[in-house]
Amino acid sequence: MLEKETRTDIKNTDYFNAVYNSWKTRQKSKSLHKEFKAIRKKKRWPLKLVAAKLGVSTRYVLYMERGEKPLNKAALELVEQFNSLGET
């Protein structure tokens, strides 16, 4: 009985909330990266074109699509633009 109470107490700690919020942020970020890649594939844009538009290297675009690098401001604006147009 004491163990169950301890487990529920752990869920209410600041540490648990911080870890959980961090996890939620990473999940949201992963979906944005996937969405970014889906837009490029749907539009049939080559990596070089997207890289030139975003001002980064083609390798960096690949890293962004895989979620290994953060999306830069221009990439986020691209995703937002297509979401507002309903094209994704």
One Martini backbone bead per residue (centre of mass of N, CA, C, O) as a GRO file, in nm:
protein
   88
    1MET     BB    1   0.057   0.064  -0.020
    2LEU     BB    2   0.300   0.254  -0.001
    3GLU     BB    3   0.394   0.233  -0.297
    4LYS     BB    4   0.149   0.369  -0.433
    5GLU     BB    5   0.180   0.641  -0.294
    6THR     BB    6   0.462   0.698  -0.406
    7ARG     BB    7   0.388   0.696  -0.704
    8THR     BB    8   0.188   0.935  -0.693
    9ASP     BB    9   0.393   1.136  -0.582
   10ILE     BB   10   0.583   1.135  -0.825
   11LYS     BB   11   0.369   1.252  -1.033
   12ASN     BB   12   0.366   1.539  -0.854
   13THR     BB   13   0.630   1.631  -0.938
   14ASP     BB   14   0.843   1.846  -1.090
   15TYR     BB   15   1.013   1.640  -1.236
   16PHE     BB   16   0.792   1.492  -1.383
   17ASN     BB   17   0.679   1.740  -1.532
   18ALA     BB   18   0.940   1.808  -1.685
   19VAL     BB   19   0.970   1.542  -1.835
   20TYR     BB   20   0.693   1.539  -1.971
   21ASN     BB   21   0.718   1.812  -2.121
   22SER     BB   22   0.966   1.732  -2.282
   23TRP     BB   23   0.834   1.497  -2.429
   24LYS     BB   24   0.606   1.658  -2.567
   25THR     BB   25   0.795   1.843  -2.727
   26ARG     BB   26   0.937   1.619  -2.888
   27GLN     BB   27   0.683   1.510  -3.027
   28LYS     BB   28   0.607   1.771  -3.171
   29SER     BB   29   0.873   1.803  -3.323
   30LYS     BB   30   0.859   1.539  -3.485
   31SER     BB   31   0.603   1.619  -3.642
   32LEU     BB   32   0.731   1.865  -3.782
   33HIS     BB   33   0.950   1.712  -3.933
   34LYS     BB   34   0.758   1.529  -4.091
   35GLU     BB   35   0.602   1.760  -4.224
   36PHE     BB   36   0.837   1.886  -4.372
   37LYS     BB   37   0.894   1.636  -4.547
   38ALA     BB   38   0.611   1.606  -4.674
   39ILE     BB   39   0.613   1.871  -4.827
   40ARG     BB   40   0.858   1.816  -5.005
   41LYS     BB   41   0.744   1.557  -5.135
   42LYS     BB   42   0.475   1.668  -5.245
   43LYS     BB   43   0.630   1.902  -5.418
   44ARG     BB   44   0.901   1.794  -5.536
   45TRP     BB   45   1.148   1.899  -5.378
   46PRO     BB   46   1.461   1.951  -5.378
   47LEU     BB   47   1.709   1.987  -5.159
   48LYS     BB   48   1.847   2.234  -5.293
   49LEU     BB   49   1.600   2.420  -5.292
   50VAL     BB   50   1.540   2.420  -4.988
   51ALA     BB   51   1.819   2.512  -4.898
   52ALA     BB   52   1.812   2.784  -5.045
   53LYS     BB   53   1.553   2.896  -4.907
   54LEU     BB   54   1.681   2.851  -4.602
   55GLY     BB   55   2.004   2.880  -4.587
   56VAL     BB   56   2.116   2.581  -4.625
   57SER     BB   57   2.216   2.276  -4.630
   58THR     BB   58   2.138   1.965  -4.737
   59ARG     BB   59   2.223   1.822  -4.478
   60TYR     BB   60   2.047   1.993  -4.288
   61VAL     BB   61   1.778   1.910  -4.406
   62LEU     BB   62   1.805   1.613  -4.330
   63TYR     BB   63   1.828   1.662  -4.026
   64MET     BB   64   1.552   1.796  -3.997
   65GLU     BB   65   1.380   1.557  -4.103
   66ARG     BB   66   1.499   1.359  -3.865
   67GLY     BB   67   1.545   1.545  -3.591
   68GLU     BB   68   1.861   1.639  -3.541
   69LYS     BB   69   1.757   1.924  -3.612
   70PRO     BB   70   1.642   2.222  -3.598
   71LEU     BB   71   1.409   2.423  -3.699
   72ASN     BB   72   1.398   2.689  -3.866
   73LYS     BB   73   1.223   2.965  -3.925
   74ALA     BB   74   1.166   2.907  -4.228
   75ALA     BB   75   1.055   2.618  -4.186
   76LEU     BB   76   0.821   2.695  -4.000
   77GLU     BB   77   0.685   2.886  -4.204
   78LEU     BB   78   0.631   2.671  -4.416
   79VAL     BB   79   0.447   2.494  -4.247
   80GLU     BB   80   0.243   2.718  -4.173
   81GLN     BB   81   0.159   2.793  -4.461
   82PHE     BB   82   0.043   2.507  -4.538
   83ASN     BB   83  -0.162   2.491  -4.305
   84SER     BB   84  -0.329   2.750  -4.386
   85LEU     BB   85  -0.393   2.623  -4.682
   86GLY     BB   86  -0.442   2.303  -4.668
   87GLU     BB   87  -0.183   2.121  -4.812
   88THR     BB   88  -0.104   1.868  -4.606
   0.00000   0.00000   0.00000
